[in-house]
Amino acid sequence: MKGIILAGGSGSRLFPITKVYSKQLAIIYDKPLIYYPLSVLMLGGIKEILIISNENTIPLYRQLFGTGSHLGLSIEYALQEAPRGIAESFIIGEKFINGDNVALILGDNIFYGSLNFFYNSLQNNKGATIFGYRVNDPQRYGIVEFDKEGTAISIEEKPELPKSNFAVPGIYVYNNEVIKISKNLKPSARGELEITDVNREYLKRGQLKVEKIGRGVSWLDTGTPEALLQASNFFGVIEQRQGLKVGCIEEIAFRMEFISRNDFESLVNSLPKCSYREYLERLLKDS
């Protein structure tokens, strides 16, 4: 299973922050936003990851992650020249995906809680697996309609009259057919290759599975200044109460045994003196 993080987009709703850098580099409490979706892929056991972004931001991601070898990962980078839609990720990443299945997560989506719904899908996906998350404002999202048996029967993008309250969050699992399907898409009215059209094609083929995400899982979409503040406060409270970090990629690499204890110790020692290093030093001492 390969992993893709789509971390591009103009981030216009976050201007003037995004005049300087990508929104995925905005700070959520004590770390860059992109750490959170990366941590989700890592916790799923995915070690080969492609980060797709724009020309100005890729050098910053390279500076942040390098090849990923210090985390036991293989991280590659690819250019999306313009925001042409989520589905273009699979065309851009064709060589990276090769003959494998692929999980895609949007770089500005944060998931917190028991993510077994996602990890199980990595093992059991047969065609496409997407997820349904209950929201109060379904007009803002792609919405899944279910029949009485709970089977998905339609998907609509930002409908005026939503047929359910279940939105599709920015995390998806596909088999290798997603490349061919994406190549055959026609751009929408806004000139993008829509992920909703990919999902509709799998639905048409009878190969789409939609898992409803239950209570206890938080999905945070960080597209506005208010959402960034809420997410920072949310994780600040959790980390200060528990003394445990969320989305700490160095800790995850160690606990998932992507790196050895000696590698983890060397990694910790390479960090500057700061509270982040102190946290990792405590983990090293207790391990």
C-alpha positions as CSV (number, residue, x, y, z in Angstrom):
1,M,0.0,0.0,0.0
2,K,1.4,3.4,-1.0
3,G,0.4,6.7,0.6
4,I,-0.2,10.1,-1.0
5,I,-0.5,13.4,0.8
6,L,-2.0,16.1,-1.4
7,A,-0.6,19.3,0.1
8,G,-1.2,21.9,-2.5
9,G,-4.0,24.4,-3.2
10,S,-4.0,28.1,-3.0
11,G,-5.2,28.4,0.6
12,S,-7.0,31.6,-0.4
13,R,-9.2,31.5,2.7
14,L,-6.1,31.8,4.9
15,F,-4.7,34.9,3.2
16,P,-2.3,36.6,4.1
17,I,-0.7,33.5,5.9
18,T,-0.6,31.6,2.6
19,K,1.1,34.5,0.8
20,V,4.3,33.4,2.6
21,Y,3.9,29.6,2.8
22,S,1.5,26.7,2.2
23,K,-1.4,26.2,4.7
24,Q,-0.1,22.7,5.4
25,L,2.9,24.4,7.0
26,A,0.7,26.4,9.3
27,I,1.2,25.6,13.0
28,I,-1.3,23.4,14.8
29,Y,-0.3,23.9,18.4
30,D,3.3,22.8,18.4
31,K,4.0,21.3,14.9
32,P,3.2,21.9,11.2
33,L,-0.2,20.9,10.1
34,I,1.2,18.3,7.6
35,Y,2.5,16.2,10.5
36,Y,-1.0,15.1,11.4
37,P,-2.0,13.5,8.0
38,L,1.5,12.1,7.7
39,S,1.1,10.5,11.2
40,V,-2.2,8.8,10.1
41,L,-0.5,7.1,7.1
42,M,2.4,6.0,9.4
43,L,0.1,4.5,12.0
44,G,-1.5,2.5,9.1
45,G,2.0,1.0,8.5
46,I,2.5,2.9,5.2
47,K,6.2,3.7,4.7
48,E,6.3,4.8,1.1
49,I,4.7,8.2,0.8
50,L,4.4,10.8,-2.0
51,I,3.9,14.5,-1.1
52,I,2.3,16.4,-3.9
53,S,2.5,20.2,-3.8
54,N,3.3,23.4,-5.8
55,E,6.7,24.6,-7.0
56,N,7.3,27.0,-4.1
57,T,6.4,24.6,-1.3
58,I,8.1,21.4,-2.3
59,P,11.6,22.7,-1.3
60,L,10.1,23.5,2.2
61,Y,8.8,20.0,2.5
62,R,12.2,18.6,1.5
63,Q,13.8,20.7,4.2
64,L,11.2,19.4,6.7
65,F,11.3,15.7,5.9
66,G,14.2,15.0,3.5
67,T,14.0,11.5,2.1
68,G,12.2,10.4,5.3
69,S,15.0,7.8,6.0
70,H,15.5,9.1,9.5
71,L,11.9,8.0,10.2
72,G,12.2,4.7,8.4
73,L,10.2,6.1,5.5
74,S,10.7,6.6,1.8
75,I,9.3,10.1,1.0
76,E,9.1,11.4,-2.6
77,Y,7.8,14.7,-3.9
78,A,5.9,15.6,-7.0
79,L,4.7,18.8,-8.6
80,Q,1.0,19.8,-9.2
81,E,1.4,22.8,-11.4
82,A,-2.0,24.2,-10.6
83,P,-5.0,23.2,-8.4
84,R,-6.6,20.8,-11.0
85,G,-8.4,18.7,-8.5
86,I,-7.8,15.9,-6.0
87,A,-8.1,13.1,-8.6
88,E,-5.1,14.5,-10.5
89,S,-3.0,13.1,-7.7
90,F,-3.3,9.6,-9.1
91,I,-2.2,10.8,-12.6
92,I,0.8,12.7,-11.1
93,G,1.6,9.8,-8.9
94,E,1.2,7.0,-11.5
95,K,4.9,5.9,-11.4
96,F,5.1,6.2,-7.7
97,I,1.9,4.0,-7.2
98,N,3.2,1.6,-9.8
99,G,1.1,-1.6,-9.4
100,D,0.1,-1.1,-5.8
101,N,-3.0,0.1,-4.0
102,V,-3.0,3.6,-2.7
103,A,-4.3,5.6,0.2
104,L,-4.8,9.4,-0.2
105,I,-5.1,11.9,2.5
106,L,-5.5,15.6,2.1
107,G,-2.8,17.6,3.8
108,D,-5.2,19.9,5.6
109,N,-7.4,17.2,7.1
110,I,-6.8,16.1,10.7
111,F,-8.3,12.9,12.2
112,Y,-8.1,12.1,15.9
113,G,-9.5,9.2,17.9
114,S,-9.8,5.5,17.1
115,L,-8.9,5.3,13.4
116,N,-9.5,1.5,13.0
117,F,-12.1,2.4,10.4
118,F,-9.2,3.5,8.2
119,Y,-6.6,0.9,9.2
120,N,-9.1,-2.0,8.6
121,S,-9.8,-0.6,5.1
122,L,-6.2,-0.7,4.2
123,Q,-6.3,-4.5,4.7
124,N,-9.8,-5.2,3.3
125,N,-10.3,-2.8,0.4
126,K,-11.4,-4.5,-2.8
127,G,-12.1,-1.5,-5.0
128,A,-12.6,1.8,-3.3
129,T,-13.2,2.6,0.3
130,I,-14.3,6.1,1.4
131,F,-15.9,7.2,4.6
132,G,-19.0,9.0,5.9
133,Y,-18.7,11.5,8.7
134,R,-21.9,13.1,10.2
135,V,-21.9,16.9,9.9
136,N,-24.3,19.7,10.6
137,D,-23.6,21.7,7.4
138,P,-23.8,19.1,4.6
139,Q,-24.1,21.8,1.9
140,R,-20.4,22.4,2.2
141,Y,-19.2,18.8,1.4
142,G,-19.5,15.8,-0.9
143,I,-22.5,13.9,0.6
144,V,-23.3,10.2,0.5
145,E,-26.9,9.0,0.3
146,F,-27.6,5.5,1.8
147,D,-30.6,3.2,1.3
148,K,-32.5,1.6,4.2
149,E,-29.8,-1.2,4.4
150,G,-27.1,1.3,4.8
151,T,-25.6,0.8,1.3
152,A,-24.4,3.9,-0.5
153,I,-26.5,4.7,-3.5
154,S,-25.4,8.2,-4.6
155,I,-22.8,10.9,-4.0
156,E,-23.3,14.6,-4.6
157,E,-20.9,17.4,-4.4
158,K,-22.1,20.3,-2.2
159,P,-25.8,19.7,-2.8
160,E,-28.3,22.5,-2.2
161,L,-30.7,19.8,-0.8
162,P,-28.5,17.2,0.8
163,K,-29.9,13.6,0.9
164,S,-28.0,12.9,4.1
165,N,-25.8,14.4,6.7
166,F,-22.8,12.2,6.0
167,A,-19.9,14.0,4.4
168,V,-16.9,12.4,2.7
169,P,-13.8,13.5,4.5
170,G,-10.4,13.8,2.8
171,I,-9.1,10.3,3.3
172,Y,-9.6,7.6,0.6
173,V,-8.4,4.1,-0.2
174,Y,-8.3,2.7,-3.8
175,N,-7.1,-0.2,-5.8
176,N,-4.8,0.3,-8.7
177,E,-7.7,1.0,-11.1
178,V,-7.9,4.5,-9.7
179,I,-5.2,5.6,-12.1
180,K,-7.1,4.6,-15.2
181,I,-10.3,6.0,-13.9
182,S,-8.7,9.3,-13.1
183,K,-7.2,9.5,-16.6
184,N,-10.6,9.1,-18.2
185,L,-12.3,11.8,-16.2
186,K,-13.4,15.1,-17.8
187,P,-12.8,18.3,-15.9
188,S,-15.7,19.7,-14.0
189,A,-17.2,23.2,-14.5
190,R,-14.5,24.6,-12.3
191,G,-11.8,22.9,-14.4
192,E,-10.9,20.2,-11.9
193,L,-10.7,16.4,-11.9
194,E,-13.2,15.8,-9.1
195,I,-12.6,13.0,-6.5
196,T,-16.4,12.7,-6.4
197,D,-16.4,11.6,-10.0
198,V,-13.8,8.9,-9.2
199,N,-16.0,7.6,-6.4
200,R,-19.1,7.7,-8.6
201,E,-17.3,5.5,-11.1
202,Y,-16.5,2.9,-8.4
203,L,-20.1,3.1,-7.2
204,K,-21.3,2.5,-10.8
205,R,-19.1,-0.6,-10.9
206,G,-20.4,-1.9,-7.6
207,Q,-16.9,-1.6,-6.1
208,L,-17.4,1.3,-3.7
209,K,-17.6,0.7,0.0
210,V,-18.6,3.6,2.3
211,E,-17.7,3.1,6.0
212,K,-19.6,5.4,8.5
213,I,-17.3,6.9,11.1
214,G,-18.8,6.6,14.5
215,R,-18.8,8.8,17.5
216,G,-15.5,9.4,19.2
217,V,-13.6,10.4,16.1
218,S,-12.8,14.0,15.4
219,W,-12.4,15.2,11.8
220,L,-11.0,18.7,11.6
221,D,-10.9,20.6,8.3
222,T,-8.4,23.5,8.8
223,G,-9.3,25.7,5.9
224,T,-10.0,28.9,7.8
225,P,-8.3,31.0,10.5
226,E,-11.0,30.0,12.9
227,A,-10.5,26.3,12.2
228,L,-6.8,26.6,12.7
229,L,-7.3,28.2,16.1
230,Q,-9.8,25.6,17.1
231,A,-7.5,22.8,16.1
232,S,-4.6,24.3,18.0
233,N,-6.6,24.8,21.1
234,F,-8.1,21.3,20.8
235,F,-4.7,19.6,20.6
236,G,-3.2,22.0,23.2
237,V,-5.7,20.9,25.8
238,I,-5.2,17.2,24.9
239,E,-1.4,17.3,25.1
240,Q,-1.3,19.4,28.3
241,R,-3.8,17.1,30.0
242,Q,-2.3,13.8,29.0
243,G,1.4,14.7,28.7
244,L,1.3,12.8,25.3
245,K,1.8,14.3,21.9
246,V,-0.5,13.9,18.9
247,G,1.0,13.5,15.5
248,C,4.5,13.2,16.7
249,I,6.1,11.5,13.8
250,E,9.4,10.6,15.5
251,E,7.5,8.9,18.3
252,I,5.4,7.0,15.8
253,A,8.4,5.9,13.8
254,F,9.9,4.4,17.0
255,R,6.7,2.8,18.3
256,M,5.9,1.3,14.9
257,E,9.4,-0.1,14.8
258,F,10.2,1.7,11.6
259,I,13.5,2.7,13.3
260,S,15.6,1.0,16.0
261,R,16.1,2.3,19.5
262,N,19.6,3.4,18.5
263,D,18.3,5.2,15.5
264,F,15.7,6.9,17.7
265,E,18.3,8.0,20.1
266,S,20.4,9.4,17.3
267,L,17.4,11.2,16.0
268,V,16.6,12.7,19.4
269,N,20.1,13.9,19.9
270,S,20.1,15.6,16.5
271,L,17.2,17.9,17.6
272,P,17.8,21.4,19.1
273,K,17.1,22.0,22.8
274,C,13.3,22.5,23.1
275,S,10.2,21.1,24.7
276,Y,9.7,18.8,21.7
277,R,13.1,17.2,22.3
278,E,12.4,16.9,26.0
279,Y,9.3,14.9,25.3
280,L,11.2,12.5,23.0
281,E,14.0,12.2,25.6
282,R,11.4,11.1,28.2
283,L,10.1,8.5,25.7
284,L,13.6,7.3,25.2
285,K,14.3,7.0,28.9
286,D,11.0,5.1,29.5
287,S,11.4,2.7,26.6
